[in-house]
Amino acid sequence: MNKMFYSISEIGKMFGINPHVLRYWEKEFPFLSPKKNRVGKRIYTEKEIEIIKLIKHLLYDEGYTIDGARKKILRKRGSIQLRLDEEGVARFELKKVKDELRSILKKLES
């Protein structure tokens, strides 16, 4: 993929999916929301393409229902967010320990 933006027809051809199916998926998967250009046409970025790829895989290859695919993606996104939150807490705790060690080191050097 070498373009920044793709039209709905280009995405349809890329994945073998009719544009009306893509529009339907936008209603069913709230995290699939391509921006629109100044004339109101949908423009898809790499982010949307990855989401479409995942949705298509879950629906067509894995046999999930729309509801099942939505829940699986939301769980996956939730676990990613949870890991990011945990990493943030760990960084904060690490910073506190570093600051405390620096303070102790300063006291020892005085």
C-alpha positions as a printed Julia matrix, in Angstrom:
110×3 Matrix{Float64}:
   0.0     0.0    0.0
   1.62    3.15  -1.15
  -1.12    5.77  -0.95
  -2.14    7.78   2.09
  -5.87    7.56   1.37
  -8.1     5.13  -0.47
 -11.66    5.52  -1.73
 -14.46    3.15  -0.8
 -14.37    1.6   -4.28
 -10.6     1.01  -4.01
 -11.1    -0.66  -0.63
 -13.93   -2.74  -2.07
 -11.69   -3.97  -4.88
  -8.78   -4.54  -2.51
 -10.84   -6.85  -0.29
 -13.48   -8.11  -2.71
 -16.24   -6.45  -0.7
 -19.09   -4.34  -2.06
 -19.11   -0.69  -0.92
 -22.56   -1.13   0.65
 -21.08   -3.84   2.9
 -18.33   -1.45   4.01
 -20.94    1.21   4.79
 -22.93   -1.37   6.78
 -19.81   -2.36   8.72
 -19.32    1.31   9.66
 -22.72    1.19  11.39
 -22.01   -2.13  13.11
 -18.41   -1.49  14.14
 -18.21    1.97  15.76
 -14.4     1.95  15.69
 -14.49    1.75  11.87
 -15.08    5.37  10.99
 -13.25    6.65   7.93
 -12.99   10.39   7.55
 -14.68   12.18   4.69
 -12.97   14.52   2.27
 -14.24   18.01   1.47
 -16.8    16.66  -1.01
 -18.12   14.12   1.51
 -16.52   10.96   0.11
 -15.05    8.43   2.5
 -11.27    8.25   2.67
  -9.65    5.2    4.23
  -6.22    5.22   5.86
  -3.96    2.35   6.94
  -5.78    2.29  10.29
  -9.16    1.63   8.68
  -7.61   -0.87   6.27
  -6.24   -2.9    9.19
  -9.64   -2.85  10.9
 -11.38   -3.96   7.68
  -8.84   -6.74   7.24
  -9.56   -7.96  10.78
 -13.35   -7.7   10.38
 -13.27   -9.58   7.1
 -11.08  -12.3    8.6
 -13.34  -12.76  11.61
 -16.55  -12.79   9.57
 -15.53  -14.69   6.46
 -12.63  -16.89   7.57
 -13.41  -17.54  11.23
 -17.2   -17.57  10.83
 -18.02  -15.04  13.54
 -21.34  -13.23  13.56
 -21.29   -9.43  13.36
 -21.98   -9.25  17.09
 -19.32  -11.85  17.89
 -16.71  -10.11  15.75
 -17.53   -6.74  17.34
 -17.16   -8.2   20.84
 -13.9    -9.96  19.99
 -12.38   -6.78  18.56
 -13.56   -4.71  21.52
 -12.08   -7.28  23.95
  -8.82   -7.23  22.01
  -8.76   -3.43  22.01
  -9.62   -3.46  25.73
  -6.77   -5.8   26.58
  -4.38   -3.63  24.57
  -5.6    -0.54  26.45
  -5.29   -2.4   29.76
  -1.69   -3.33  28.94
  -0.95    0.28  28.01
  -2.51    1.46  31.29
  -0.47   -1.1   33.25
   2.71    0.02  31.47
   1.9     3.61  32.38
   1.47    2.68  36.05
   4.72    0.69  35.97
   6.58    3.66  34.44
   5.15    5.97  37.11
   6.23    3.58  39.89
   9.68    3.21  38.34
  10.04    7.0   38.17
   9.13    7.26  41.86
  11.77    4.67  42.78
  14.4     6.43  40.64
  13.59    9.77  42.25
  13.82    8.24  45.71
  17.17    6.6   44.89
  18.51    9.92  43.57
  17.41   11.6   46.78
  19.17    8.94  48.88
  22.3     9.25  46.73
  22.36   13.04  47.23
  22.08   12.57  51.0
  24.9    10.04  50.97
  27.13   12.36  48.92
  26.6    15.3   51.31
